[in-house]
Amino acid sequence: ADGALYRSAANAMKARFLEGTREQIFGWLEEWVAGHAARTRTHSICVLVGEAGTGKSTIASEFSKRLEEQGRLGASFFFTR
């Protein structure tokens, strides 16, 4: 499962993130982590849904990186074909 980590070599191409983009999505994810989910222990899984190529893996990888930098990442697991 080492290849499933967000920072693994297999996910390197997914980690290309253009700084300053998708900030609304990251704002919502931060609220989800710090707000309702943290207080009530509900919604412990967030599912990103969208068409192929819309950036779901990039968003998940960048958000995992941000949480790890804050010492708040519990785990990450990325699937590939």
N, CA, C and O atoms as a Maestro MAE file, in Angstrom:
{
 s_m_m2io_version
 :::
 2.0.0
}

f_m_ct {
 s_m_title
 :::
 protein
 m_atom[324] {
  # First column is atom index #
  i_m_mmod_type
  r_m_x_coord
  r_m_y_coord
  r_m_z_coord
  i_m_residue_number
  s_m_chain_name
  s_m_pdb_residue_name
  s_m_pdb_atom_name
  i_m_atomic_number
  :::
  1 25 0.807 -1.196 0.000 1 A "ALA " " N  " 7
  2 3 0.000 0.000 0.000 1 A "ALA " " CA " 6
  3 2 0.851 1.261 0.000 1 A "ALA " " C  " 6
  4 15 0.307 2.366 -0.008 1 A "ALA " " O  " 8
  5 25 2.186 1.122 0.009 2 A "ASP " " N  " 7
  6 3 3.031 2.318 0.013 2 A "ASP " " CA " 6
  7 2 2.770 3.213 -1.191 2 A "ASP " " C  " 6
  8 15 2.863 4.436 -1.089 2 A "ASP " " O  " 8
  9 25 2.441 2.608 -2.334 3 A "GLY " " N  " 7
  10 3 2.170 3.377 -3.538 3 A "GLY " " CA " 6
  11 2 0.861 4.125 -3.487 3 A "GLY " " C  " 6
  12 15 0.571 4.916 -4.385 3 A "GLY " " O  " 8
  13 25 0.056 3.897 -2.454 4 A "ALA " " N  " 7
  14 3 -1.254 4.546 -2.343 4 A "ALA " " CA " 6
  15 2 -1.204 5.846 -1.547 4 A "ALA " " C  " 6
  16 15 -2.212 6.546 -1.455 4 A "ALA " " O  " 8
  17 25 -0.060 6.181 -0.973 5 A "LEU " " N  " 7
  18 3 0.061 7.433 -0.231 5 A "LEU " " CA " 6
  19 2 -0.056 8.614 -1.179 5 A "LEU " " C  " 6
  20 15 0.332 8.514 -2.343 5 A "LEU " " O  " 8
  21 25 -0.579 9.719 -0.701 6 A "TYR " " N  " 7
  22 3 -0.773 10.874 -1.571 6 A "TYR " " CA " 6
  23 2 0.549 11.392 -2.137 6 A "TYR " " C  " 6
  24 15 0.557 11.985 -3.215 6 A "TYR " " O  " 8
  25 25 1.652 11.184 -1.445 7 A "ARG " " N  " 7
  26 3 2.941 11.691 -1.911 7 A "ARG " " CA " 6
  27 2 3.811 10.623 -2.566 7 A "ARG " " C  " 6
  28 15 5.013 10.828 -2.737 7 A "ARG " " O  " 8
  29 25 3.224 9.491 -2.932 8 A "SER " " N  " 7
  30 3 3.986 8.422 -3.579 8 A "SER " " CA " 6
  31 2 4.344 8.806 -5.007 8 A "SER " " C  " 6
  32 15 3.724 9.695 -5.590 8 A "SER " " O  " 8
  33 25 5.336 8.140 -5.564 9 A "ALA " " N  " 7
  34 3 5.757 8.402 -6.941 9 A "ALA " " CA " 6
  35 2 4.625 8.134 -7.922 9 A "ALA " " C  " 6
  36 15 4.521 8.805 -8.949 9 A "ALA " " O  " 8
  37 25 3.781 7.164 -7.614 10 A "ALA " " N  " 7
  38 3 2.664 6.830 -8.506 10 A "ALA " " CA " 6
  39 2 1.662 7.977 -8.610 10 A "ALA " " C  " 6
  40 15 0.940 8.079 -9.601 10 A "ALA " " O  " 8
  41 25 1.612 8.825 -7.613 11 A "ASN " " N  " 7
  42 3 0.681 9.943 -7.608 11 A "ASN " " CA " 6
  43 2 1.343 11.282 -7.932 11 A "ASN " " C  " 6
  44 15 0.709 12.330 -7.804 11 A "ASN " " O  " 8
  45 25 2.599 11.260 -8.347 12 A "ALA " " N  " 7
  46 3 3.342 12.502 -8.583 12 A "ALA " " CA " 6
  47 2 2.667 13.389 -9.626 12 A "ALA " " C  " 6
  48 15 2.638 14.610 -9.470 12 A "ALA " " O  " 8
  49 25 2.133 12.801 -10.671 13 A "MET " " N  " 7
  50 3 1.488 13.600 -11.712 13 A "MET " " CA " 6
  51 2 0.196 14.242 -11.199 13 A "MET " " C  " 6
  52 15 -0.199 15.305 -11.678 13 A "MET " " O  " 8
  53 25 -0.448 13.616 -10.252 14 A "LYS " " N  " 7
  54 3 -1.683 14.159 -9.694 14 A "LYS " " CA " 6
  55 2 -1.407 15.343 -8.774 14 A "LYS " " C  " 6
  56 15 -2.303 16.136 -8.485 14 A "LYS " " O  " 8
  57 25 -0.181 15.454 -8.324 15 A "ALA " " N  " 7
  58 3 0.159 16.469 -7.340 15 A "ALA " " CA " 6
  59 2 0.439 17.834 -7.969 15 A "ALA " " C  " 6
  60 15 0.807 18.766 -7.255 15 A "ALA " " O  " 8
  61 25 0.279 17.971 -9.252 16 A "ARG " " N  " 7
  62 3 0.512 19.263 -9.898 16 A "ARG " " CA " 6
  63 2 -0.646 20.196 -9.586 16 A "ARG " " C  " 6
  64 15 -1.753 20.034 -10.101 16 A "ARG " " O  " 8
  65 25 -0.377 21.157 -8.748 17 A "PHE " " N  " 7
  66 3 -1.411 22.069 -8.280 17 A "PHE " " CA " 6
  67 2 -0.973 23.492 -8.571 17 A "PHE " " C  " 6
  68 15 0.133 23.894 -8.209 17 A "PHE " " O  " 8
  69 25 -1.828 24.245 -9.217 18 A "LEU " " N  " 7
  70 3 -1.544 25.645 -9.516 18 A "LEU " " CA " 6
  71 2 -2.016 26.490 -8.331 18 A "LEU " " C  " 6
  72 15 -3.214 26.612 -8.075 18 A "LEU " " O  " 8
  73 25 -1.060 27.063 -7.623 19 A "GLU " " N  " 7
  74 3 -1.349 27.859 -6.431 19 A "GLU " " CA " 6
  75 2 -2.388 28.937 -6.732 19 A "GLU " " C  " 6
  76 15 -2.324 29.611 -7.760 19 A "GLU " " O  " 8
  77 25 -3.332 29.085 -5.829 20 A "GLY " " N  " 7
  78 3 -4.359 30.106 -5.967 20 A "GLY " " CA " 6
  79 2 -5.620 29.637 -6.672 20 A "GLY " " C  " 6
  80 15 -6.598 30.381 -6.744 20 A "GLY " " O  " 8
  81 25 -5.618 28.427 -7.188 21 A "THR " " N  " 7
  82 3 -6.813 27.902 -7.847 21 A "THR " " CA " 6
  83 2 -7.599 27.034 -6.876 21 A "THR " " C  " 6
  84 15 -7.057 26.545 -5.884 21 A "THR " " O  " 8
  85 25 -8.842 26.852 -7.161 22 A "ARG " " N  " 7
  86 3 -9.739 25.986 -6.386 22 A "ARG " " CA " 6
  87 2 -9.858 26.383 -4.917 22 A "ARG " " C  " 6
  88 15 -10.152 25.539 -4.070 22 A "ARG " " O  " 8
  89 25 -9.634 27.648 -4.611 23 A "GLU " " N  " 7
  90 3 -9.663 28.099 -3.217 23 A "GLU " " CA " 6
  91 2 -11.044 27.953 -2.582 23 A "GLU " " C  " 6
  92 15 -11.143 27.724 -1.376 23 A "GLU " " O  " 8
  93 25 -12.103 28.080 -3.367 24 A "GLN " " N  " 7
  94 3 -13.445 27.909 -2.815 24 A "GLN " " CA " 6
  95 2 -13.638 26.471 -2.329 24 A "GLN " " C  " 6
  96 15 -14.223 26.239 -1.270 24 A "GLN " " O  " 8
  97 25 -13.147 25.523 -3.101 25 A "ILE " " N  " 7
  98 3 -13.263 24.116 -2.710 25 A "ILE " " CA " 6
  99 2 -12.439 23.856 -1.452 25 A "ILE " " C  " 6
  100 15 -12.909 23.188 -0.531 25 A "ILE " " O  " 8
  101 25 -11.209 24.382 -1.407 26 A "PHE " " N  " 7
  102 3 -10.381 24.178 -0.219 26 A "PHE " " CA " 6
  103 2 -10.992 24.855 1.007 26 A "PHE " " C  " 6
  104 15 -10.882 24.338 2.118 26 A "PHE " " O  " 8
  105 25 -11.626 25.992 0.816 27 A "GLY " " N  " 7
  106 3 -12.319 26.653 1.917 27 A "GLY " " CA " 6
  107 2 -13.433 25.783 2.467 27 A "GLY " " C  " 6
  108 15 -13.598 25.665 3.681 27 A "GLY " " O  " 8
  109 25 -14.203 25.171 1.566 28 A "TRP " " N  " 7
  110 3 -15.272 24.278 2.005 28 A "TRP " " CA " 6
  111 2 -14.702 23.071 2.738 28 A "TRP " " C  " 6
  112 15 -15.240 22.659 3.765 28 A "TRP " " O  " 8
  113 25 -13.618 22.502 2.218 29 A "LEU " " N  " 7
  114 3 -13.008 21.338 2.867 29 A "LEU " " CA " 6
  115 2 -12.471 21.689 4.252 29 A "LEU " " C  " 6
  116 15 -12.592 20.893 5.183 29 A "LEU " " O  " 8
  117 25 -11.881 22.871 4.392 30 A "GLU " " N  " 7
  118 3 -11.401 23.312 5.709 30 A "GLU " " CA " 6
  119 2 -12.561 23.454 6.690 30 A "GLU " " C  " 6
  120 15 -12.453 23.056 7.849 30 A "GLU " " O  " 8
  121 25 -13.670 24.022 6.220 31 A "GLU " " N  " 7
  122 3 -14.855 24.139 7.078 31 A "GLU " " CA " 6
  123 2 -15.353 22.767 7.480 31 A "GLU " " C  " 6
  124 15 -15.755 22.559 8.624 31 A "GLU " " O  " 8
  125 25 -15.330 21.829 6.543 32 A "TRP " " N  " 7
  126 3 -15.783 20.467 6.821 32 A "TRP " " CA " 6
  127 2 -14.913 19.831 7.903 32 A "TRP " " C  " 6
  128 15 -15.431 19.175 8.807 32 A "TRP " " O  " 8
  129 25 -13.603 20.018 7.820 33 A "VAL " " N  " 7
  130 3 -12.686 19.431 8.800 33 A "VAL " " CA " 6
  131 2 -12.836 20.099 10.163 33 A "VAL " " C  " 6
  132 15 -12.947 19.420 11.184 33 A "VAL " " O  " 8
  133 25 -12.838 21.417 10.176 34 A "ALA " " N  " 7
  134 3 -12.802 22.150 11.434 34 A "ALA " " CA " 6
  135 2 -14.172 22.396 12.043 34 A "ALA " " C  " 6
  136 15 -14.286 22.609 13.251 34 A "ALA " " O  " 8
  137 25 -15.194 22.370 11.236 35 A "GLY " " N  " 7
  138 3 -16.513 22.762 11.706 35 A "GLY " " CA " 6
  139 2 -17.382 21.613 12.158 35 A "GLY " " C  " 6
  140 15 -17.071 20.909 13.119 35 A "GLY " " O  " 8
  141 25 -18.448 21.445 11.464 36 A "HIS " " N  " 7
  142 3 -19.483 20.489 11.832 36 A "HIS " " CA " 6
  143 2 -18.943 19.085 12.059 36 A "HIS " " C  " 6
  144 15 -19.291 18.448 13.054 36 A "HIS " " O  " 8
  145 25 -18.117 18.599 11.177 37 A "ALA " " N  " 7
  146 3 -17.609 17.232 11.299 37 A "ALA " " CA " 6
  147 2 -16.803 17.051 12.577 37 A "ALA " " C  " 6
  148 15 -16.912 16.019 13.239 37 A "ALA " " O  " 8
  149 25 -15.995 18.045 12.927 38 A "ALA " " N  " 7
  150 3 -15.176 17.941 14.134 38 A "ALA " " CA " 6
  151 2 -16.019 17.982 15.399 38 A "ALA " " C  " 6
  152 15 -15.715 17.285 16.367 38 A "ALA " " O  " 8
  153 25 -17.083 18.794 15.404 39 A "ARG " " N  " 7
  154 3 -17.923 18.914 16.599 39 A "ARG " " CA " 6
  155 2 -18.816 17.702 16.807 39 A "ARG " " C  " 6
  156 15 -19.003 17.261 17.941 39 A "ARG " " O  " 8
  157 25 -19.365 17.164 15.737 40 A "THR " " N  " 7
  158 3 -20.381 16.131 15.876 40 A "THR " " CA " 6
  159 2 -19.890 14.723 15.575 40 A "THR " " C  " 6
  160 15 -20.606 13.748 15.803 40 A "THR " " O  " 8
  161 25 -18.681 14.618 15.067 41 A "ARG " " N  " 7
  162 3 -18.117 13.322 14.668 41 A "ARG " " CA " 6
  163 2 -18.933 12.667 13.554 41 A "ARG " " C  " 6
  164 15 -18.921 11.446 13.400 41 A "ARG " " O  " 8
  165 25 -19.630 13.477 12.792 42 A "THR " " N  " 7
  166 3 -20.362 12.955 11.639 42 A "THR " " CA " 6
  167 2 -19.654 13.399 10.361 42 A "THR " " C  " 6
  168 15 -18.758 14.243 10.399 42 A "THR " " O  " 8
  169 25 -20.051 12.841 9.264 43 A "HIS " " N  " 7
  170 3 -19.458 13.171 7.970 43 A "HIS " " CA " 6
  171 2 -17.952 12.955 7.987 43 A "HIS " " C  " 6
  172 15 -17.194 13.818 7.545 43 A "HIS " " O  " 8
  173 25 -17.518 11.814 8.492 44 A "SER " " N  " 7
  174 3 -16.085 11.554 8.617 44 A "SER " " CA " 6
  175 2 -15.438 11.180 7.292 44 A "SER " " C  " 6
  176 15 -14.218 11.036 7.214 44 A "SER " " O  " 8
  177 25 -16.241 11.021 6.257 45 A "ILE " " N  " 7
  178 3 -15.706 10.737 4.922 45 A "ILE " " CA " 6
  179 2 -16.260 11.771 3.960 45 A "ILE " " C  " 6
  180 15 -17.463 12.033 3.931 45 A "ILE " " O  " 8
  181 25 -15.376 12.348 3.183 46 A "CYS " " N  " 7
  182 3 -15.776 13.306 2.155 46 A "CYS " " CA " 6
  183 2 -15.480 12.666 0.802 46 A "CYS " " C  " 6
  184 15 -14.364 12.203 0.566 46 A "CYS " " O  " 8
  185 25 -16.452 12.638 -0.069 47 A "VAL " " N  " 7
  186 3 -16.288 12.039 -1.392 47 A "VAL " " CA " 6
  187 2 -16.290 13.147 -2.435 47 A "VAL " " C  " 6
  188 15 -17.236 13.930 -2.519 47 A "VAL " " O  " 8
  189 25 -15.230 13.207 -3.227 48 A "LEU " " N  " 7
  190 3 -15.159 14.164 -4.332 48 A "LEU " " CA " 6
  191 2 -15.717 13.481 -5.570 48 A "LEU " " C  " 6
  192 15 -15.249 12.413 -5.964 48 A "LEU " " O  " 8
  193 25 -16.706 14.093 -6.174 49 A "VAL " " N  " 7
  194 3 -17.387 13.503 -7.326 49 A "VAL " " CA " 6
  195 2 -17.271 14.454 -8.508 49 A "VAL " " C  " 6
  196 15 -17.421 15.666 -8.352 49 A "VAL " " O  " 8
  197 25 -17.004 13.907 -9.691 50 A "GLY " " N  " 7
  198 3 -16.940 14.732 -10.887 50 A "GLY " " CA " 6
  199 2 -16.470 13.923 -12.072 50 A "GLY " " C  " 6
  200 15 -16.064 12.768 -11.941 50 A "GLY " " O  " 8
  201 25 -16.531 14.543 -13.219 51 A "GLU " " N  " 7
  202 3 -16.101 13.895 -14.451 51 A "GLU " " CA " 6
  203 2 -14.592 13.654 -14.429 51 A "GLU " " C  " 6
  204 15 -13.853 14.296 -13.682 51 A "GLU " " O  " 8
  205 25 -14.160 12.719 -15.260 52 A "ALA " " N  " 7
  206 3 -12.736 12.437 -15.396 52 A "ALA " " CA " 6
  207 2 -11.994 13.693 -15.832 52 A "ALA " " C  " 6
  208 15 -12.456 14.428 -16.705 52 A "ALA " " O  " 8
  209 25 -10.849 13.931 -15.220 53 A "GLY " " N  " 7
  210 3 -10.017 15.058 -15.616 53 A "GLY " " CA " 6
  211 2 -10.398 16.390 -15.016 53 A "GLY " " C  " 6
  212 15 -9.851 17.417 -15.419 53 A "GLY " " O  " 8
  213 25 -11.319 16.412 -14.062 54 A "THR " " N  " 7
  214 3 -11.743 17.690 -13.475 54 A "THR " " CA " 6
  215 2 -10.919 18.108 -12.261 54 A "THR " " C  " 6
  216 15 -11.131 19.191 -11.714 54 A "THR " " O  " 8
  217 25 -9.986 17.265 -11.835 55 A "GLY " " N  " 7
  218 3 -9.082 17.656 -10.750 55 A "GLY " " CA " 6
  219 2 -9.362 17.050 -9.396 55 A "GLY " " C  " 6
  220 15 -8.826 17.524 -8.394 55 A "GLY " " O  " 8
  221 25 -10.182 16.020 -9.331 56 A "LYS " " N  " 7
  222 3 -10.506 15.406 -8.030 56 A "LYS " " CA " 6
  223 2 -9.255 14.899 -7.318 56 A "LYS " " C  " 6
  224 15 -9.070 15.161 -6.129 56 A "LYS " " O  " 8
  225 25 -8.401 14.182 -8.029 57 A "SER " " N  " 7
  226 3 -7.181 13.636 -7.422 57 A "SER " " CA " 6
  227 2 -6.214 14.746 -7.038 57 A "SER " " C  " 6
  228 15 -5.553 14.659 -6.002 57 A "SER " " O  " 8
  229 25 -6.123 15.779 -7.852 58 A "THR " " N  " 7
  230 3 -5.253 16.907 -7.542 58 A "THR " " CA " 6
  231 2 -5.733 17.615 -6.280 58 A "THR " " C  " 6
  232 15 -4.928 17.967 -5.418 58 A "THR " " O  " 8
  233 25 -7.036 17.823 -6.172 59 A "ILE " " N  " 7
  234 3 -7.611 18.462 -4.983 59 A "ILE " " CA " 6
  235 2 -7.341 17.600 -3.751 59 A "ILE " " C  " 6
  236 15 -6.908 18.113 -2.719 59 A "ILE " " O  " 8
  237 25 -7.590 16.310 -3.852 60 A "ALA " " N  " 7
  238 3 -7.379 15.413 -2.717 60 A "ALA " " CA " 6
  239 2 -5.908 15.379 -2.305 60 A "ALA " " C  " 6
  240 15 -5.597 15.382 -1.114 60 A "ALA " " O  " 8
  241 25 -5.015 15.346 -3.275 61 A "SER " " N  " 7
  242 3 -3.585 15.318 -2.980 61 A "SER " " CA " 6
  243 2 -3.138 16.613 -2.301 61 A "SER " " C  " 6
  244 15 -2.423 16.577 -1.300 61 A "SER " " O  " 8
  245 25 -3.555 17.742 -2.841 62 A "GLU " " N  " 7
  246 3 -3.184 19.031 -2.255 62 A "GLU " " CA " 6
  247 2 -3.778 19.192 -0.861 62 A "GLU " " C  " 6
  248 15 -3.112 19.704 0.039 62 A "GLU " " O  " 8
  249 25 -5.014 18.764 -0.674 63 A "PHE " " N  " 7
  250 3 -5.628 18.895 0.641 63 A "PHE " " CA " 6
  251 2 -4.945 17.977 1.653 63 A "PHE " " C  " 6
  252 15 -4.768 18.357 2.811 63 A "PHE " " O  " 8
  253 25 -4.563 16.786 1.233 64 A "SER " " N  " 7
  254 3 -3.802 15.886 2.109 64 A "SER " " CA " 6
  255 2 -2.488 16.537 2.518 64 A "SER " " C  " 6
  256 15 -2.091 16.472 3.682 64 A "SER " " O  " 8
  257 25 -1.817 17.162 1.562 65 A "LYS " " N  " 7
  258 3 -0.558 17.852 1.853 65 A "LYS " " CA " 6
  259 2 -0.775 18.958 2.881 65 A "LYS " " C  " 6
  260 15 -0.005 19.084 3.833 65 A "LYS " " O  " 8
  261 25 -1.818 19.756 2.690 66 A "ARG " " N  " 7
  262 3 -2.110 20.850 3.624 66 A "ARG " " CA " 6
  263 2 -2.405 20.327 5.025 66 A "ARG " " C  " 6
  264 15 -1.928 20.880 6.016 66 A "ARG " " O  " 8
  265 25 -3.195 19.259 5.101 67 A "LEU " " N  " 7
  266 3 -3.511 18.689 6.418 67 A "LEU " " CA " 6
  267 2 -2.265 18.117 7.078 67 A "LEU " " C  " 6
  268 15 -2.089 18.263 8.288 67 A "LEU " " O  " 8
  269 25 -1.401 17.473 6.312 68 A "GLU " " N  " 7
  270 3 -0.168 16.922 6.884 68 A "GLU " " CA " 6
  271 2 0.723 18.043 7.425 68 A "GLU " " C  " 6
  272 15 1.309 17.907 8.498 68 A "GLU " " O  " 8
  273 25 0.824 19.147 6.684 69 A "GLU " " N  " 7
  274 3 1.634 20.280 7.136 69 A "GLU " " CA " 6
  275 2 1.107 20.858 8.449 69 A "GLU " " C  " 6
  276 15 1.873 21.404 9.243 69 A "GLU " " O  " 8
  277 25 -0.199 20.735 8.671 70 A "GLN " " N  " 7
  278 3 -0.820 21.235 9.903 70 A "GLN " " CA " 6
  279 2 -0.827 20.180 11.011 70 A "GLN " " C  " 6
  280 15 -1.287 20.446 12.122 70 A "GLN " " O  " 8
  281 25 -0.317 18.982 10.709 71 A "GLY " " N  " 7
  282 3 -0.327 17.899 11.688 71 A "GLY " " CA " 6
  283 2 -1.710 17.311 11.903 71 A "GLY " " C  " 6
  284 15 -1.987 16.752 12.965 71 A "GLY " " O  " 8
  285 25 -2.598 17.432 10.891 72 A "ARG " " N  " 7
  286 3 -3.974 16.983 11.040 72 A "ARG " " CA " 6
  287 2 -4.362 15.855 10.101 72 A "ARG " " C  " 6
  288 15 -5.529 15.463 10.068 72 A "ARG " " O  " 8
  289 25 -3.420 15.322 9.338 73 A "LEU " " N  " 7
  290 3 -3.737 14.234 8.411 73 A "LEU " " CA " 6
  291 2 -3.655 12.908 9.149 73 A "LEU " " C  " 6
  292 15 -2.594 12.523 9.639 73 A "LEU " " O  " 8
  293 25 -4.785 12.213 9.224 74 A "GLY " " N  " 7
  294 3 -4.800 10.918 9.887 74 A "GLY " " CA " 6
  295 2 -4.350 9.809 8.962 74 A "GLY " " C  " 6
  296 15 -3.601 8.919 9.366 74 A "GLY " " O  " 8
  297 25 -4.804 9.859 7.718 75 A "ALA " " N  " 7
  298 3 -4.453 8.826 6.738 75 A "ALA " " CA " 6
  299 2 -4.846 9.314 5.355 75 A "ALA " " C  " 6
  300 15 -5.664 10.221 5.207 75 A "ALA " " O  " 8
  301 25 -4.257 8.703 4.359 76 A "SER " " N  " 7
  302 3 -4.664 8.965 2.975 76 A "SER " " CA " 6
  303 2 -4.480 7.680 2.186 76 A "SER " " C  " 6
  304 15 -3.587 6.881 2.470 76 A "SER " " O  " 8
  305 25 -5.325 7.496 1.206 77 A "PHE " " N  " 7
  306 3 -5.230 6.314 0.347 77 A "PHE " " CA " 6
  307 2 -5.767 6.688 -1.014 77 A "PHE " " C  " 6
  308 15 -6.920 7.100 -1.142 77 A "PHE " " O  " 8
  309 25 -4.933 6.547 -2.037 78 A "PHE " " N  " 7
  310 3 -5.315 6.895 -3.397 78 A "PHE " " CA " 6
  311 2 -5.347 5.644 -4.254 78 A "PHE " " C  " 6
  312 15 -4.451 4.804 -4.182 78 A "PHE " " O  " 8
  313 25 -6.382 5.529 -5.062 79 A "PHE " " N  " 7
  314 3 -6.527 4.401 -5.963 79 A "PHE " " CA " 6
  315 2 -6.037 4.783 -7.350 79 A "PHE " " C  " 6
  316 15 -6.216 5.918 -7.791 79 A "PHE " " O  " 8
  317 25 -5.421 3.835 -8.032 80 A "THR " " N  " 7
  318 3 -5.057 4.006 -9.432 80 A "THR " " CA " 6
  319 2 -5.486 2.762 -10.183 80 A "THR " " C  " 6
  320 15 -5.719 1.704 -9.599 80 A "THR " " O  " 8
  321 25 -5.583 2.918 -11.490 81 A "ARG " " N  " 7
  322 3 -5.957 1.750 -12.297 81 A "ARG " " CA " 6
  323 2 -4.849 0.752 -12.352 81 A "ARG " " C  " 6
  324 15 -4.991 -0.293 -12.988 81 A "ARG " " O  " 8
  :::
 }
 m_bond[323] {
  # First column is bond index #
  i_m_from
  i_m_to
  i_m_order
  :::
  1 1 2 1
  2 2 3 1
  3 3 4 2
  4 3 5 1
  5 5 6 1
  6 6 7 1
  7 7 8 2
  8 7 9 1
  9 9 10 1
  10 10 11 1
  11 11 12 2
  12 11 13 1
  13 13 14 1
  14 14 15 1
  15 15 16 2
  16 15 17 1
  17 17 18 1
  18 18 19 1
  19 19 20 2
  20 19 21 1
  21 21 22 1
  22 22 23 1
  23 23 24 2
  24 23 25 1
  25 25 26 1
  26 26 27 1
  27 27 28 2
  28 27 29 1
  29 29 30 1
  30 30 31 1
  31 31 32 2
  32 31 33 1
  33 33 34 1
  34 34 35 1
  35 35 36 2
  36 35 37 1
  37 37 38 1
  38 38 39 1
  39 39 40 2
  40 39 41 1
  41 41 42 1
  42 42 43 1
  43 43 44 2
  44 43 45 1
  45 45 46 1
  46 46 47 1
  47 47 48 2
  48 47 49 1
  49 49 50 1
  50 50 51 1
  51 51 52 2
  52 51 53 1
  53 53 54 1
  54 54 55 1
  55 55 56 2
  56 55 57 1
  57 57 58 1
  58 58 59 1
  59 59 60 2
  60 59 61 1
  61 61 62 1
  62 62 63 1
  63 63 64 2
  64 63 65 1
  65 65 66 1
  66 66 67 1
  67 67 68 2
  68 67 69 1
  69 69 70 1
  70 70 71 1
  71 71 72 2
  72 71 73 1
  73 73 74 1
  74 74 75 1
  75 75 76 2
  76 75 77 1
  77 77 78 1
  78 78 79 1
  79 79 80 2
  80 79 81 1
  81 81 82 1
  82 82 83 1
  83 83 84 2
  84 83 85 1
  85 85 86 1
  86 86 87 1
  87 87 88 2
  88 87 89 1
  89 89 90 1
  90 90 91 1
  91 91 92 2
  92 91 93 1
  93 93 94 1
  94 94 95 1
  95 95 96 2
  96 95 97 1
  97 97 98 1
  98 98 99 1
  99 99 100 2
  100 99 101 1
  101 101 102 1
  102 102 103 1
  103 103 104 2
  104 103 105 1
  105 105 106 1
  106 106 107 1
  107 107 108 2
  108 107 109 1
  109 109 110 1
  110 110 111 1
  111 111 112 2
  112 111 113 1
  113 113 114 1
  114 114 115 1
  115 115 116 2
  116 115 117 1
  117 117 118 1
  118 118 119 1
  119 119 120 2
  120 119 121 1
  121 121 122 1
  122 122 123 1
  123 123 124 2
  124 123 125 1
  125 125 126 1
  126 126 127 1
  127 127 128 2
  128 127 129 1
  129 129 130 1
  130 130 131 1
  131 131 132 2
  132 131 133 1
  133 133 134 1
  134 134 135 1
  135 135 136 2
  136 135 137 1
  137 137 138 1
  138 138 139 1
  139 139 140 2
  140 139 141 1
  141 141 142 1
  142 142 143 1
  143 143 144 2
  144 143 145 1
  145 145 146 1
  146 146 147 1
  147 147 148 2
  148 147 149 1
  149 149 150 1
  150 150 151 1
  151 151 152 2
  152 151 153 1
  153 153 154 1
  154 154 155 1
  155 155 156 2
  156 155 157 1
  157 157 158 1
  158 158 159 1
  159 159 160 2
  160 159 161 1
  161 161 162 1
  162 162 163 1
  163 163 164 2
  164 163 165 1
  165 165 166 1
  166 166 167 1
  167 167 168 2
  168 167 169 1
  169 169 170 1
  170 170 171 1
  171 171 172 2
  172 171 173 1
  173 173 174 1
  174 174 175 1
  175 175 176 2
  176 175 177 1
  177 177 178 1
  178 178 179 1
  179 179 180 2
  180 179 181 1
  181 181 182 1
  182 182 183 1
  183 183 184 2
  184 183 185 1
  185 185 186 1
  186 186 187 1
  187 187 188 2
  188 187 189 1
  189 189 190 1
  190 190 191 1
  191 191 192 2
  192 191 193 1
  193 193 194 1
  194 194 195 1
  195 195 196 2
  196 195 197 1
  197 197 198 1
  198 198 199 1
  199 199 200 2
  200 199 201 1
  201 201 202 1
  202 202 203 1
  203 203 204 2
  204 203 205 1
  205 205 206 1
  206 206 207 1
  207 207 208 2
  208 207 209 1
  209 209 210 1
  210 210 211 1
  211 211 212 2
  212 211 213 1
  213 213 214 1
  214 214 215 1
  215 215 216 2
  216 215 217 1
  217 217 218 1
  218 218 219 1
  219 219 220 2
  220 219 221 1
  221 221 222 1
  222 222 223 1
  223 223 224 2
  224 223 225 1
  225 225 226 1
  226 226 227 1
  227 227 228 2
  228 227 229 1
  229 229 230 1
  230 230 231 1
  231 231 232 2
  232 231 233 1
  233 233 234 1
  234 234 235 1
  235 235 236 2
  236 235 237 1
  237 237 238 1
  238 238 239 1
  239 239 240 2
  240 239 241 1
  241 241 242 1
  242 242 243 1
  243 243 244 2
  244 243 245 1
  245 245 246 1
  246 246 247 1
  247 247 248 2
  248 247 249 1
  249 249 250 1
  250 250 251 1
  251 251 252 2
  252 251 253 1
  253 253 254 1
  254 254 255 1
  255 255 256 2
  256 255 257 1
  257 257 258 1
  258 258 259 1
  259 259 260 2
  260 259 261 1
  261 261 262 1
  262 262 263 1
  263 263 264 2
  264 263 265 1
  265 265 266 1
  266 266 267 1
  267 267 268 2
  268 267 269 1
  269 269 270 1
  270 270 271 1
  271 271 272 2
  272 271 273 1
  273 273 274 1
  274 274 275 1
  275 275 276 2
  276 275 277 1
  277 277 278 1
  278 278 279 1
  279 279 280 2
  280 279 281 1
  281 281 282 1
  282 282 283 1
  283 283 284 2
  284 283 285 1
  285 285 286 1
  286 286 287 1
  287 287 288 2
  288 287 289 1
  289 289 290 1
  290 290 291 1
  291 291 292 2
  292 291 293 1
  293 293 294 1
  294 294 295 1
  295 295 296 2
  296 295 297 1
  297 297 298 1
  298 298 299 1
  299 299 300 2
  300 299 301 1
  301 301 302 1
  302 302 303 1
  303 303 304 2
  304 303 305 1
  305 305 306 1
  306 306 307 1
  307 307 308 2
  308 307 309 1
  309 309 310 1
  310 310 311 1
  311 311 312 2
  312 311 313 1
  313 313 314 1
  314 314 315 1
  315 315 316 2
  316 315 317 1
  317 317 318 1
  318 318 319 1
  319 319 320 2
  320 319 321 1
  321 321 322 1
  322 322 323 1
  323 323 324 2
  :::
 }
}
